[in-house]
């Protein structure tokens, strides 16, 4: 028999099928895995602060992965299904017609909830940040004032992973439920919503069966990609996990009963405590700035070279070649630029953060001429920022496991991580959220 894991990411979806051990000595084997870019981003020309994606394109990508894995076949014995995905995003749908009555996905990168709007919500909601599901819901409710209520056609709200669960189990779901992992990322406190609203789902524990796919295959409540990515690594005590994909996270598994000084100041904390599994929590620095910064940098260089070549693609490097060349130059460079910030997307604890290079004078212009040095400096900042966000909690780490597509593909990031810490660093390219999901389903 097999378990199936799906990760609904910001830029791509990934599937992992794991076979069940038949003996105590046999390890669980990955029998199929594949990742596909979903290209679901919706260009916002009028509202530049919005960040939305098409659920139809994401669902099409999921169906393609399921088909390629052979999971649609009736003769494949699937034990259970676990889906995870981006945790802060928000989507609405109708339980009566989830495929046709569905909103766009408002992602965790969305910036529509301004500092002024969040401040107007009151002290009980001071922990909310733009991109949090609960903040997005309150913003949408506020937009309906004095207008015809466009939200009335929806009776379900969740993350994109919750929506995919609903589609797979659309004939067997009776309740609106969300895992405590996703709910916390939305803005729930101690597994409770700080407000009441008809669209807020019931908060349940991981391992709760939401419905059944193909009539008899249990599908568990959607989990956070951070938790599943960590779970896939099966970290030892005091072993940290760093994951760099579109965004970036640095996490440490701790007992729930332990507390940190930051718990008393949630509105200002640069790190947070989120539910994990089996009476454990994660202390995590969840940065908005990860592989997306490097991608933006590469696209900037690409736009410059196209302009210099009069938009002649034949005279310019392709994006793939640019990536390879920048990583190569970064590995060759040994210097980094001082007074550099790469906080292109700000941070939840400080939205005013931005990208910049200051104190540039003729004497240090040579470093800017070295594009490898610039690339290495950005990579160094991504690592440095994560450890600064986690603060003293990072000192507890006796070892680190590195995961995530951006980290695995970038030797410069790997070098900067090793330079930052004194403990052992292991890079595990086979550990990811899709595998963690499949592994969790297998153990239920």
ZAROZA-153244 format. One line per 5 residues: number of its first residue (from 1); for each residue x, y, z of N, C-alpha, C. Coordinates in steps of 0.2 Angstrom, whole numbers, plus 5000, padded with zeros to 4 digits. Last residue first. Example, Ala and Ser with C-alpha at 12.3 -4.5 7.8 and 13.67 -1.06 7.14 Angstrom:
BEGIN
2	5064:4989:5035:5068:4995:5036:5064:5000:5039  5066:4972:5039:5062:4978:5039:5066:4984:5039
//
This chain:
BEGIN
444	4999:5037:5051:4992:5037:5054:4989:5030:5055  5010:5036:5044:5011:5034:5051:5004:5035:5055  5007:5041:5031:5009:5034:5032:5009:5031:5039  5005:5054:5034:5000:5050:5032:5001:5043:5033  5019:5058:5036:5014:5058:5041:5008:5054:5040
439	5024:5055:5023:5027:5051:5029:5022:5052:5035  5018:5064:5015:5017:5057:5014:5019:5053:5020  5023:5076:5021:5016:5075:5021:5014:5067:5020  5036:5075:5018:5034:5075:5025:5027:5073:5026  5036:5076:5004:5038:5069:5008:5036:5069:5015
434	5032:5089:5004:5028:5084:5000:5030:5077:5004  5042:5096:5010:5035:5096:5013:5031:5090:5010  5057:5086:5011:5053:5092:5009:5046:5091:5011  5072:5079:5008:5067:5080:5013:5064:5087:5011  5082:5077:4999:5076:5072:4998:5071:5074:5004
429	5093:5085:5002:5089:5087:4996:5082:5083:4995  5100:5091:5015:5095:5085:5014:5091:5087:5008  5115:5094:5022:5110:5096:5017:5106:5090:5015  5120:5098:5038:5118:5093:5034:5113:5095:5029  5132:5105:5049:5127:5107:5044:5126:5101:5039
424	5137:5107:5066:5137:5103:5059:5131:5105:5055  5141:5123:5072:5139:5116:5072:5138:5113:5066  5143:5136:5070:5149:5133:5072:5147:5125:5072  5137:5147:5056:5136:5143:5062:5143:5139:5064  5141:5154:5044:5137:5157:5050:5137:5153:5056
419	5147:5146:5035:5151:5151:5038:5147:5154:5045  5136:5138:5032:5141:5135:5035:5146:5140:5039  5129:5148:5025:5126:5145:5030:5131:5142:5035  5137:5151:5014:5136:5156:5019:5133:5153:5025  5137:5139:5007:5143:5141:5010:5142:5146:5015
414	5123:5139:5003:5126:5134:5007:5132:5136:5011  5123:5150:4995:5119:5150:5001:5121:5145:5006  5131:5145:4985:5133:5151:4988:5129:5151:4995  5125:5134:4979:5131:5133:4983:5133:5139:4987  5109:5131:4976:5113:5137:4977:5119:5136:4982
409	5099:5121:4977:5102:5123:4970:5107:5128:4971  5095:5121:4990:5098:5115:4987:5102:5116:4980  5089:5133:4992:5095:5131:4996:5099:5126:4993  5078:5132:4984:5083:5137:4983:5089:5136:4987  5071:5121:4990:5074:5121:4983:5079:5126:4982
404	5075:5114:5006:5072:5119:5001:5075:5119:4995  5086:5112:5020:5082:5109:5015:5079:5115:5011  5098:5107:5032:5096:5112:5027:5092:5109:5021  5099:5105:5049:5098:5102:5043:5095:5107:5038  5112:5107:5061:5107:5110:5057:5106:5106:5051
399	5115:5106:5079:5116:5104:5072:5111:5107:5068  5112:5112:5091:5118:5108:5091:5120:5105:5084  5104:5127:5095:5105:5122:5090:5112:5118:5090  5103:5137:5104:5102:5130:5106:5103:5125:5101  5105:5149:5097:5111:5146:5100:5109:5139:5103
394	5092:5152:5093:5096:5149:5088:5103:5146:5091  5087:5160:5103:5085:5153:5102:5089:5149:5097  5092:5173:5101:5095:5168:5106:5093:5161:5105  5085:5175:5085:5088:5177:5091:5092:5172:5095  5078:5174:5073:5076:5169:5079:5080:5171:5085
389	5083:5185:5066:5075:5185:5068:5074:5180:5074  5096:5181:5065:5094:5187:5069:5087:5187:5071  5094:5171:5056:5097:5170:5063:5096:5176:5067  5089:5177:5045:5085:5172:5048:5088:5171:5055  5099:5186:5041:5092:5189:5043:5089:5183:5047
384	5109:5178:5037:5110:5182:5043:5104:5184:5045  5104:5172:5025:5106:5168:5031:5106:5172:5037  5102:5184:5017:5096:5180:5019:5098:5175:5025  5115:5189:5017:5110:5193:5021:5104:5188:5022  5122:5180:5009:5124:5181:5016:5118:5184:5020
379	5115:5183:4997:5114:5176:5000:5116:5177:5007  5120:5196:4994:5112:5195:4995:5111:5188:4999  5133:5193:4993:5131:5197:4999:5123:5197:5000  5134:5186:4981:5136:5182:4988:5133:5187:4994  5130:5196:4972:5126:5190:4973:5127:5186:4980
374	5141:5205:4974:5134:5207:4975:5130:5201:4977  5151:5196:4970:5151:5199:4977:5145:5201:4979  5148:5195:4956:5148:5189:4961:5148:5191:4968  5150:5207:4951:5143:5205:4952:5142:5199:4956  5160:5219:4955:5160:5212:4955:5153:5209:4957
369	5156:5232:4956:5158:5230:4949:5159:5222:4949  5155:5233:4969:5149:5233:4965:5150:5231:4958  5168:5234:4972:5164:5228:4975:5158:5228:4971  5172:5246:4967:5175:5240:4964:5171:5234:4966  5168:5256:4975:5164:5255:4969:5166:5248:4966
364	5174:5261:4986:5172:5254:4987:5167:5252:4981  5178:5274:4983:5183:5269:4985:5181:5262:4986  5167:5281:4980:5171:5279:4974:5176:5274:4977  5154:5274:4990:5159:5279:4989:5163:5277:4983  5139:5271:4999:5143:5269:4993:5147:5275:4991
359	5131:5270:5010:5138:5272:5011:5142:5270:5005  5120:5256:5007:5121:5263:5009:5129:5264:5009  5108:5248:4998:5115:5248:4999:5117:5255:5001  5092:5239:5002:5096:5245:5000:5104:5243:5001  5075:5235:5004:5082:5233:5001:5086:5239:5000
354	5067:5237:5020:5067:5237:5013:5074:5235:5011  5055:5238:5033:5061:5235:5030:5061:5235:5023  5042:5240:5037:5046:5246:5034:5052:5244:5032  5036:5229:5043:5035:5230:5036:5039:5236:5033  5042:5219:5054:5044:5226:5053:5043:5227:5045
349	5036:5207:5056:5037:5211:5062:5039:5218:5061  5036:5203:5042:5030:5204:5046:5031:5208:5052  5047:5213:5032:5046:5207:5036:5039:5209:5040  5051:5217:5014:5049:5218:5021:5049:5212:5025  5055:5212:5002:5048:5211:5004:5046:5213:5011
344	5068:5215:5002:5064:5217:4997:5057:5217:4998  5080:5216:5011:5073:5215:5013:5068:5218:5008  5094:5216:5010:5090:5213:5004:5083:5212:5006  5106:5228:5014:5100:5225:5016:5096:5222:5010  5123:5232:5017:5118:5230:5012:5112:5226:5016
339	5134:5236:5024:5128:5240:5023:5124:5239:5018  5147:5228:5014:5144:5230:5020:5138:5235:5019  5148:5214:5003:5147:5221:5004:5144:5223:5010  5161:5202:5003:5154:5204:5003:5154:5211:5005  5173:5191:4994:5171:5197:4998:5163:5198:4998
334	5175:5181:4986:5176:5179:4993:5174:5185:4997  5169:5173:4971:5170:5179:4975:5171:5177:4983  5165:5160:4966:5172:5163:4965:5174:5169:4969  5152:5160:4969:5157:5155:4972:5164:5157:4972  5147:5170:4961:5147:5170:4968:5151:5166:4972
329	5149:5164:4949:5153:5170:4951:5153:5171:4958  5140:5153:4950:5147:5152:4948:5151:5158:4950  5128:5160:4951:5130:5156:4956:5138:5154:4956  5128:5167:4939:5128:5171:4945:5131:5167:4951  5127:5156:4930:5133:5161:4930:5134:5165:4936
324	5115:5151:4933:5121:5147:4934:5127:5151:4934  5106:5162:4930:5106:5158:4937:5113:5155:4938  5109:5163:4916:5110:5169:4921:5111:5166:4928  5104:5151:4911:5111:5153:4911:5113:5158:4916  5090:5153:4914:5094:5147:4917:5102:5149:4917
319	5087:5165:4906:5087:5165:4914:5091:5159:4917  5100:5167:4893:5093:5165:4896:5093:5165:4903  5109:5182:4888:5109:5175:4892:5101:5173:4893  5106:5189:4872:5106:5189:4879:5106:5182:4882  5104:5189:4859:5110:5192:4861:5111:5192:4868
314	5091:5185:4857:5097:5180:4854:5104:5183:4856  5083:5194:4862:5084:5188:4866:5090:5184:4863  5084:5211:4861:5086:5205:4857:5088:5199:4861  5082:5223:4868:5077:5217:4868:5078:5212:4863  5094:5229:4866:5088:5232:4862:5083:5226:4862
309	5103:5226:4875:5103:5222:4868:5097:5224:4864  5100:5233:4886:5106:5235:4883:5107:5231:4876  5088:5227:4889:5088:5234:4887:5094:5235:4883  5093:5214:4893:5088:5215:4887:5088:5222:4884  5100:5217:4904:5104:5215:4898:5099:5215:4892
304	5090:5222:4912:5095:5226:4910:5099:5224:4904  5083:5210:4914:5079:5216:4911:5085:5221:4909  5092:5202:4921:5090:5200:4914:5086:5206:4910  5094:5208:4933:5099:5208:4928:5097:5206:4921  5080:5206:4937:5083:5213:4936:5089:5213:4931
299	5080:5192:4938:5076:5195:4933:5078:5203:4932  5089:5191:4949:5091:5188:4942:5087:5191:4937  5082:5197:4959:5089:5200:4957:5091:5197:4950  5071:5189:4960:5070:5196:4958:5077:5199:4956  5078:5178:4965:5074:5178:4959:5073:5185:4956
294	5082:5182:4977:5087:5180:4972:5084:5180:4965  5070:5184:4983:5074:5190:4983:5079:5188:4977  5064:5171:4984:5061:5176:4980:5065:5183:4979  5071:5164:4993:5073:5163:4986:5070:5168:4981  5067:5176:5004:5071:5170:5003:5073:5169:4996
289	5058:5185:5015:5063:5185:5010:5068:5179:5010  5049:5183:5025:5046:5184:5019:5051:5184:5013  5054:5171:5037:5055:5177:5034:5051:5177:5027  5051:5165:5052:5048:5164:5046:5049:5171:5042  5058:5157:5064:5059:5163:5061:5057:5162:5054
284	5051:5147:5077:5052:5148:5070:5053:5155:5068  5048:5133:5087:5051:5140:5087:5053:5142:5080  5035:5122:5087:5041:5125:5083:5042:5132:5085  5030:5110:5099:5029:5117:5095:5036:5118:5091  5022:5095:5103:5028:5099:5102:5026:5105:5098
279	5012:5086:5105:5014:5090:5110:5020:5094:5110  5012:5080:5091:5013:5076:5097:5016:5081:5103  5019:5094:5080:5015:5087:5081:5017:5084:5088  5016:5110:5082:5020:5105:5078:5016:5099:5078  5011:5127:5082:5010:5120:5084:5014:5116:5079
274	5024:5140:5084:5018:5138:5081:5017:5130:5083  5030:5155:5089:5029:5148:5091:5023:5146:5088  5042:5167:5081:5035:5165:5084:5035:5157:5085  5051:5182:5079:5050:5174:5078:5044:5173:5082  5050:5195:5081:5052:5193:5075:5052:5186:5073
269	5037:5203:5090:5042:5197:5090:5044:5196:5083  5027:5212:5093:5034:5214:5091:5039:5209:5089  5016:5205:5097:5015:5210:5092:5022:5213:5089  5020:5197:5108:5018:5194:5101:5018:5199:5095  5026:5196:5120:5026:5202:5116:5025:5200:5109
264	5027:5185:5127:5024:5190:5130:5023:5196:5126  5036:5176:5120:5029:5175:5120:5024:5180:5123  5049:5180:5121:5045:5183:5116:5038:5182:5116  5054:5172:5131:5053:5179:5133:5049:5182:5128  5046:5156:5130:5052:5160:5128:5049:5167:5130
259	5043:5140:5137:5041:5146:5135:5047:5151:5133  5037:5123:5137:5042:5128:5137:5040:5134:5135  5027:5115:5134:5027:5118:5140:5032:5123:5141  5030:5109:5121:5024:5114:5122:5025:5118:5128  5047:5107:5117:5041:5105:5121:5036:5111:5121
254	5053:5111:5100:5053:5112:5107:5047:5109:5110  5062:5112:5085:5057:5109:5089:5058:5109:5096  5066:5126:5076:5068:5122:5081:5062:5119:5085  5069:5135:5060:5065:5132:5065:5068:5127:5070  5069:5147:5048:5073:5143:5053:5069:5141:5059
249	5063:5149:5031:5062:5148:5038:5068:5145:5042  5058:5159:5017:5064:5156:5021:5062:5155:5028  5051:5158:5001:5052:5162:5007:5058:5158:5011  5054:5149:4991:5052:5155:4989:5053:5160:4995  5065:5141:5001:5062:5141:4995:5060:5147:4992
244	5074:5135:5014:5074:5141:5009:5071:5139:5002  5075:5130:5030:5072:5129:5024:5071:5136:5019  5083:5123:5043:5083:5129:5039:5080:5127:5032  5081:5116:5059:5080:5115:5052:5079:5122:5048  5092:5110:5072:5087:5115:5069:5086:5113:5061
239	5091:5100:5086:5093:5100:5079:5089:5105:5075  5087:5097:5098:5091:5103:5097:5094:5103:5090  5085:5080:5095:5084:5085:5099:5089:5091:5098  5083:5078:5077:5085:5075:5083:5084:5081:5088  5070:5078:5064:5076:5081:5068:5077:5078:5074
234	5064:5073:5052:5064:5069:5058:5070:5072:5062  5062:5079:5039:5069:5078:5042:5070:5074:5048  5048:5080:5039:5052:5075:5034:5059:5074:5036  5045:5089:5048:5044:5082:5049:5047:5078:5045  5048:5101:5041:5052:5099:5047:5051:5092:5048
229	5038:5100:5031:5045:5100:5029:5050:5098:5035  5027:5101:5039:5028:5095:5035:5036:5094:5033  5028:5114:5044:5028:5108:5049:5030:5102:5045  5028:5121:5032:5034:5122:5037:5034:5116:5041  5016:5119:5027:5021:5116:5023:5028:5116:5028
224	5003:5113:5038:5007:5118:5036:5013:5115:5032  4989:5102:5032:4994:5104:5037:4999:5110:5034  4972:5098:5031:4978:5101:5028:4983:5103:5033  4966:5083:5037:4965:5090:5037:4972:5093:5035  4967:5068:5027:4967:5072:5033:4967:5079:5032
219	4957:5057:5019:4961:5063:5018:4961:5067:5024  4955:5039:5016:4954:5045:5020:4959:5051:5018  4946:5032:5003:4953:5034:5005:4953:5040:5009  4934:5030:4997:4936:5026:5003:4943:5028:5006  4930:5039:4987:4925:5036:4991:4927:5032:4998
214	4940:5046:4982:4938:5040:4978:4934:5036:4983  4943:5052:4998:4944:5053:4991:4943:5046:4987  4934:5059:5011:4937:5053:5008:4937:5054:5000  4938:5070:5025:4933:5067:5020:4937:5061:5017  4946:5073:5036:4941:5078:5033:4936:5075:5029
209	4952:5066:5050:4950:5065:5044:4944:5070:5041  4966:5073:5059:4958:5073:5058:4956:5071:5051  4979:5075:5059:4977:5068:5059:4969:5067:5059  4980:5089:5069:4983:5085:5064:4980:5078:5064  4964:5095:5076:4971:5093:5077:4974:5090:5070
204	4955:5110:5072:4955:5103:5074:4963:5101:5074  4943:5123:5072:4950:5121:5073:4951:5114:5075  4931:5127:5060:4932:5124:5067:4940:5122:5067  4933:5142:5050:4931:5135:5051:4933:5133:5058  4924:5157:5048:4929:5154:5051:4928:5147:5053
199	4912:5162:5043:4917:5159:5038:4923:5156:5041  4905:5169:5053:4902:5162:5050:4907:5159:5046  4915:5174:5067:4912:5175:5060:4910:5168:5057  4923:5181:5081:4918:5176:5078:4915:5178:5071  4940:5182:5085:4934:5185:5084:4929:5179:5081
194	4951:5174:5088:4950:5180:5093:4943:5184:5091  4949:5157:5089:4948:5163:5085:4947:5169:5089  4961:5146:5097:4954:5149:5097:4954:5155:5092  4973:5140:5099:4968:5136:5096:4961:5139:5096  4980:5151:5104:4979:5145:5108:4973:5141:5106
189	4974:5161:5092:4978:5161:5098:4976:5155:5102  4975:5163:5074:4971:5161:5080:4976:5161:5085  4981:5168:5062:4980:5173:5067:4976:5170:5073  4985:5159:5052:4980:5164:5050:4979:5169:5056  4994:5151:5059:4996:5155:5054:4991:5161:5052
184	4984:5144:5067:4989:5149:5070:4992:5154:5065  4978:5137:5057:4974:5142:5060:4979:5147:5064  4988:5128:5052:4985:5133:5048:4982:5139:5052  4988:5120:5065:4994:5123:5061:4992:5129:5057  4976:5116:5067:4978:5121:5072:4985:5124:5069
179	4966:5114:5052:4971:5112:5057:4974:5118:5061  4949:5117:5050:4956:5119:5048:4960:5116:5053  4933:5114:5043:4938:5113:5048:4945:5115:5045  4916:5112:5040:4922:5117:5038:4927:5117:5044  4908:5096:5037:4910:5102:5041:4916:5106:5038
174	4907:5087:5027:4901:5089:5030:4902:5096:5035  4913:5079:5013:4914:5084:5018:4907:5087:5021  4910:5071:5002:4910:5068:5008:4911:5073:5014  4912:5076:4989:4906:5072:4990:4905:5070:4997  4924:5082:4989:4919:5086:4989:4912:5083:4990
169	4938:5079:4991:4933:5075:4995:4926:5079:4995  4945:5086:4983:4946:5079:4983:4941:5076:4986  4941:5099:4987:4940:5097:4980:4940:5089:4980  4946:5100:5000:4938:5100:4999:4937:5098:4992  4959:5100:4998:4956:5094:5001:4949:5094:5000
164	4960:5112:4991:4962:5106:4987:4959:5100:4991  4957:5120:5002:4953:5120:4996:4954:5114:4992  4968:5118:5011:4961:5116:5013:4956:5116:5007  4978:5124:5002:4978:5117:5004:4971:5114:5006  4974:5137:5003:4974:5134:4997:4974:5126:4997
159	4965:5139:5018:4971:5140:5014:4970:5136:5008  4948:5145:5019:4953:5141:5021:4959:5143:5017  4930:5145:5020:4936:5149:5020:4942:5144:5022  4913:5144:5014:4919:5141:5017:4925:5145:5016  4903:5150:5008:4901:5147:5015:4908:5144:5018
154	4899:5163:4998:4903:5159:5000:4901:5156:5007  4890:5173:4995:4889:5167:4990:4894:5162:4993  4893:5184:5003:4887:5180:5005:4887:5173:5001  4902:5193:4999:4905:5187:5002:4899:5182:5004  4897:5204:4994:4899:5199:4989:4902:5193:4992
149	4884:5214:4999:4889:5209:5002:4891:5203:4996  4884:5230:4992:4881:5223:4992:4886:5218:4994  4890:5242:5003:4890:5239:4997:4886:5232:4997  4893:5247:5016:4889:5251:5011:4888:5248:5005  4907:5236:5017:4903:5241:5021:4899:5246:5016
144	4916:5228:5011:4909:5227:5010:4904:5232:5013  4928:5230:5016:4927:5232:5009:4919:5232:5008  4928:5223:5028:4928:5230:5028:4926:5233:5022  4929:5210:5023:4923:5212:5027:4922:5220:5027  4942:5211:5019:4937:5210:5014:4930:5212:5017
139	4949:5213:5031:4949:5218:5026:4944:5217:5021  4946:5201:5037:4943:5207:5040:4944:5213:5035  4953:5192:5029:4946:5191:5030:4943:5198:5032  4966:5196:5031:4963:5197:5025:4955:5196:5025  4967:5193:5045:4968:5200:5043:4965:5201:5036
134	4966:5179:5043:4961:5182:5047:4962:5190:5046  4978:5175:5035:4971:5174:5033:4966:5178:5037  4991:5187:5033:4987:5182:5037:4980:5182:5035  4994:5198:5025:4995:5191:5022:4992:5186:5027  4999:5208:5038:4997:5208:5031:4998:5201:5028
129	4996:5201:5054:5000:5204:5049:4997:5204:5043  4991:5202:5072:4990:5201:5064:4994:5204:5060  4992:5206:5085:4997:5201:5082:4996:5199:5075  4982:5214:5088:4988:5217:5087:4993:5212:5084  4969:5211:5092:4971:5208:5085:4978:5211:5083
124	4967:5217:5103:4966:5210:5103:4968:5207:5097  4968:5231:5100:4973:5227:5104:4973:5220:5103  4962:5235:5084:4962:5235:5091:4967:5230:5094  4961:5238:5070:4958:5232:5072:4958:5231:5080  4969:5249:5066:4962:5250:5067:4959:5244:5070
119	4981:5243:5063:4981:5247:5069:4974:5248:5071  4978:5238:5050:4979:5233:5055:4979:5237:5062  4977:5250:5043:4971:5246:5044:4972:5241:5049  4990:5255:5044:4985:5259:5047:4979:5255:5048  4997:5246:5037:4999:5247:5044:4993:5250:5048
114	4986:5237:5026:4991:5242:5028:4992:5242:5035  4984:5224:5017:4982:5226:5024:4987:5231:5026  4989:5221:5005:4984:5225:5005:4982:5228:5012  5000:5212:5001:5001:5218:5006:4996:5223:5006  5003:5195:5000:4999:5200:4999:5000:5206:5004
109	5010:5183:5002:5014:5189:5000:5010:5195:4999  5001:5174:5005:5005:5176:5011:5009:5182:5009  4988:5177:4993:4993:5173:4996:4996:5177:5002  4972:5173:4989:4976:5179:4991:4982:5176:4995  4965:5165:4976:4969:5164:4982:4973:5171:4983
104	4949:5171:4971:4956:5170:4969:4959:5168:4976  4934:5160:4975:4938:5167:4974:4945:5165:4972  4921:5151:4968:4928:5151:4972:4931:5157:4970  4911:5141:4961:4910:5147:4965:4916:5147:4970  4916:5130:4954:4914:5136:4951:4913:5142:4955
99	4920:5120:4964:4924:5121:4958:4922:5128:4954  4911:5120:4974:4917:5122:4975:4922:5124:4969  4896:5121:4977:4899:5121:4970:4906:5124:4971  4893:5120:4990:4888:5118:4986:4891:5117:4979  4903:5127:4997:4903:5120:4998:4898:5116:4993
94	4912:5140:4989:4905:5137:4991:4905:5130:4991  4926:5148:4995:4923:5144:4991:4916:5142:4993  4941:5158:4997:4934:5157:4999:4931:5153:4993  4958:5159:5004:4953:5158:4998:4946:5156:5001  4974:5164:5009:4966:5165:5010:4962:5164:5004
89	4990:5160:5017:4985:5162:5011:4978:5161:5013  4998:5155:5026:4995:5161:5028:4990:5164:5023  5004:5143:5021:5000:5143:5027:4996:5150:5028  5006:5132:5008:5007:5139:5010:5002:5141:5015  5003:5115:5013:5004:5120:5008:5005:5127:5012
84	4998:5098:5011:5000:5103:5015:5001:5109:5010  4988:5083:5013:4990:5088:5009:4993:5094:5014  4988:5065:5013:4989:5071:5017:4992:5077:5012  4979:5050:5012:4982:5056:5008:4982:5062:5013  4981:5032:5012:4979:5039:5015:4982:5044:5011
79	4983:5021:5004:4981:5020:5011:4978:5027:5014  4980:5015:4988:4982:5021:4992:4979:5021:4999  4984:5004:4977:4981:5004:4984:4984:5010:4988  4978:5005:4961:4983:5007:4965:4980:5007:4972  4967:5002:4953:4971:4997:4955:4976:4998:4960
74	4962:5014:4948:4958:5010:4953:4962:5005:4956  4972:5028:4945:4970:5021:4943:4967:5018:4949  4976:5040:4950:4969:5040:4948:4967:5033:4946  4990:5039:4952:4985:5039:4958:4978:5038:4956  5000:5040:4943:4996:5034:4943:4990:5034:4948
69	5007:5052:4943:5009:5047:4948:5005:5040:4948  5000:5059:4933:5007:5056:4932:5009:5051:4937  4988:5062:4940:4988:5058:4934:4995:5055:4933  4993:5071:4950:4990:5064:4952:4990:5059:4946  4999:5081:4942:5003:5077:4946:5000:5070:4948
64	4987:5086:4936:4992:5083:4932:4997:5079:4936  4980:5090:4948:4977:5085:4944:4982:5081:4939  4989:5101:4951:4988:5095:4956:4985:5089:4952  4986:5109:4940:4993:5106:4941:4993:5100:4946  4973:5112:4942:4975:5109:4936:4982:5106:4937
59	4974:5119:4954:4970:5113:4954:4972:5109:4947  4981:5131:4949:4984:5126:4954:4981:5119:4954  4972:5136:4940:4978:5134:4938:4982:5129:4943  4961:5139:4949:4960:5134:4944:4967:5131:4941  4966:5148:4958:4965:5142:4960:4964:5136:4955
54	4978:5160:4954:4972:5157:4951:4971:5150:4954  4983:5172:4966:4984:5167:4962:4977:5164:4960  4989:5189:4971:4984:5184:4970:4986:5178:4965  4993:5202:4980:4996:5196:4977:4991:5190:4977  4992:5220:4979:4989:5213:4979:4993:5208:4977
49	4998:5232:4977:4999:5229:4983:4996:5222:4984  4994:5236:4964:5000:5233:4965:5002:5230:4971  4981:5236:4956:4982:5236:4963:4988:5232:4964  4982:5237:4942:4979:5242:4945:4980:5242:4953  4989:5225:4938:4991:5231:4936:4988:5237:4940
44	4993:5210:4943:4989:5216:4946:4992:5222:4944  4993:5194:4937:4996:5201:4937:4991:5206:4939  4992:5180:4947:4988:5185:4943:4991:5192:4943  5001:5164:4946:5001:5171:4948:4996:5176:4944  5002:5151:4942:4995:5154:4944:4995:5161:4946
39	5012:5142:4938:5011:5148:4935:5004:5151:4936  5016:5130:4944:5009:5131:4942:5007:5137:4938  5029:5118:4941:5027:5125:4942:5020:5126:4940  5030:5102:4949:5028:5106:4943:5026:5113:4945  5038:5088:4954:5037:5095:4955:5035:5099:4949
34	5037:5071:4960:5038:5076:4954:5035:5083:4957  5039:5054:4964:5039:5061:4966:5040:5066:4960  5037:5038:4969:5036:5043:4964:5036:5050:4967  5041:5030:4980:5040:5027:4973:5039:5031:4968  5051:5030:4993:5048:5035:4989:5047:5032:4982
29	5049:5018:5006:5052:5020:5000:5048:5025:4996  5054:5015:5022:5049:5017:5018:5052:5020:5012  5064:5000:5025:5063:5007:5025:5057:5009:5021  5063:4985:5033:5062:4989:5027:5061:4996:5028  5062:4979:5045:5069:4981:5043:5068:4986:5037
24	5049:4975:5047:5052:4980:5052:5058:4983:5050  5041:4975:5031:5044:4972:5037:5047:4977:5041  5034:4983:5023:5031:4976:5024:5034:4972:5030  5030:5000:5023:5035:4995:5024:5031:4988:5026  5022:5008:5009:5022:5006:5016:5027:5000:5017
19	5029:5021:4999:5026:5014:5000:5027:5012:5007  5024:5037:4994:5028:5033:4998:5025:5026:4999  5024:5050:4983:5020:5043:4985:5025:5039:4988  5022:5067:4982:5026:5061:4984:5022:5055:4986  5021:5082:4972:5018:5076:4975:5023:5071:4977
14	5020:5100:4972:5024:5094:4972:5021:5088:4975  5019:5115:4964:5016:5110:4968:5020:5103:4967  5025:5132:4965:5024:5125:4962:5021:5121:4966  5025:5144:4971:5027:5144:4964:5026:5137:4961  5020:5141:4984:5019:5147:4981:5020:5148:4974
9	5013:5124:4985:5018:5129:4986:5016:5136:4983  5006:5111:4991:5004:5116:4987:5008:5123:4988  5011:5095:4991:5013:5101:4994:5011:5107:4989  5005:5079:4996:5005:5084:4991:5006:5091:4994  5007:5061:4997:5008:5068:5000:5008:5073:4995
4	5000:5046:5000:5001:5051:4995:5002:5058:4999  5005:5029:5003:5003:5035:5006:5005:5040:5001  5001:5012:4998:5005:5018:4998:5001:5024:5002  5004:4994:5000:5000:5000:5000:5004:5006:5000
//
